Amino acid sequence: MTVDGPRSTAPDVADVVALGESMVTFLPSRPGRLADVPSFERAIGGAESNVACVLAAAGHSVRWVGRVGADGFGDHLVEAIGAYGVDVSAVRRDPGRPTGVYFRTAGDRATDAHEVAYYRAGSAASAMSVDTMDLAAIRSGRVLHLSGITPALSADCLGLMRELTARRPGRPLVSFDVNHRPGLWRDAEDGPRVLLELARGADLVFVGEDEAWDLGGPEAVRAALPEPDVLVVKQGATGATAFHGSGRTTVPALAVDVVAAVGAGDAFAAGFLSATLRGLPVRDRLRHGHLMAAAALTVPGDLAAPPARDHADRLAALDDTAWGRLRLGPGWTQAGDTAGDAADGTAGDETGAGADEEVRTP
């Protein structure tokens, strides 16, 4: 699958439009329970705006469409996301509803010790609907990126998502990250069914192997979702498999020295979308997804500066053996010279590992 047609030079057409809720995130100043953390640092969070920021930092024209309160937190979100080079002109301000915020602990999200406290009920974003949003702006990109978080926010948000995933002539390529968050569906037991319905209307779908339907393997997920042109099943540390037409491509995940296990899924989607926009082969789309995910995993927050395009391209072009030996740690996105050595298959980390040893960047 490629994004058909020439790139428009019109200023109102973007490579990607991402729609969804962004929130102000408060990150703890030290590990521990929320009850014990004395102070927090402000940041931004939101699956769709994360994808938008990464794509903009990677050199694509991107528009984020959302709804925030007419408050200081809304000001911060619009300014911070715009600072990445994202077009925020279509963001709506709501004078009667607040911007959503959340607090989290420093621990890995996969552990029982991890805590997240959301304050998003009745947020400005929950009022997104067919009537309150600019549908022309939402559909003005070559790609429209959505996620399964939005339909869980309210009935109006679900109605908007159904409108945007309806198969109609002339719509942009619709990308949908299932992003099943069980906590958001506590009042609606049919969450997995709704997500499956929406995914069937998309052209490109990202989903974790056991994220929503517990189907037992990539083939079972594809059997349940035959409609999308491309289905990407993320398999955690194992890798990811893309089903495309009658083809299937699997790329193993990279070995990564993880700093914080947050933001990787959004970064993976951004990497895959970036490579799709460039018309790269499916294997390279998956590899660029893994590389963007590795960038996120090797920094403390949700968002990381992506590697330079030529740096990522050299790594994505490695043969299978060299790809399997690659290990990425903090700072790897700035290690362009090392990446060139690794692509030649002749060098490794700063200490000079040989071709038969593990390739490290940096």
Phi, psi and omega in degrees: 000132172233167176271106189288152173094155180289155177288130179286146175266000179295136184294341183266006179251127181251159171298314183223136167248129178243129181243133177164177180276133168246145182230158171280129183253137176247114183263137186289148179282346178201162177295159177134176178294152175304325180295338186254347183286124186279336184204162184225154176253136183280138176214189178239152179208152181156124188305311186287320178290330173300313178300316180300315182295317180295316180296320178295318178296335179273002173103009180265155174275125189223141175238130172257130178243125180202193181218125180230164179288160174274062185222178182297323178293323175296319176302315182298315181298312181299318181290317183291317179292320177298330181294340176281355183097011179276137175285118182247018185292339181264006178288132179264143177254134183249114182285346185252354182229147184275164169285137179289147177223159171208156180241145176218159176276172184276348185290163177300135181297340183279353183260159180292340182282347183287134178235141172226132177241109181266139172234076186231353179300130181072018181290165177303322182294330181292347178267008175296133180204174177301327184275333186263352183247156180274098184295327179296319178293321181296325183265014188270008180254168171291328178231138171248118182255127182230168174216165180286359175287318185302313183294344179278349187283326181188167176296323178295320178296320178296319177299320177297317180295322178295322177296317185285334180263000175294134182282109180226148178300141174085359180285159174291168172298125184260118177256133185225119174263116186304315171045055182289118176244097185306326181298333180280346185251020184299329181266006180217098185293346183268021180309307179302323179294318179298317180296322177296317178301313182293320180299325180295339178271354183270162176269327181227125183234135171250132179207142173287148184306321181239029191288316187231328192242352177049055186270343175086057173117155182303320182297321179292323177295317179296322178298325178282340183230070180280346189286315183300141177299321179229129176238122179252116179257113180275131186243033177062224182292346179287318181146212180210147179238132177249127172260126184220111187060233177267002183265165177215131180228129178241135177232124179294151177289161178274154169282126186228136171276095191285130173265314178209130184272059177228147174081357186291321181296318178294319179294321177301313179300319179296318179297317179295317179295319178301314180292328176295315178300329180273358178072028181282158177299158184301320179303316182289330175297316177296318180295319177295326174299313179297321181294317177295322177297320179296326176297318180291323183289340185258019172229162184289327186262190182285331188246137179228150173294127181287160175293155174303149186300317181292328176297309180296322180297321179295318179292320180294338182271358179302150174289169187300323181294313180294322177300318181292335179272348185294135174226129186246135180232181180307135179088359186296333184292342178264002187266061184298318182294319179296322179298321178297319177297317181297321180296331177282349179071024186241354185215169180227237186279188185299340180273356174087046177298145182278178185296335181269000181256173180297131177275125180240142173226117357278000000 
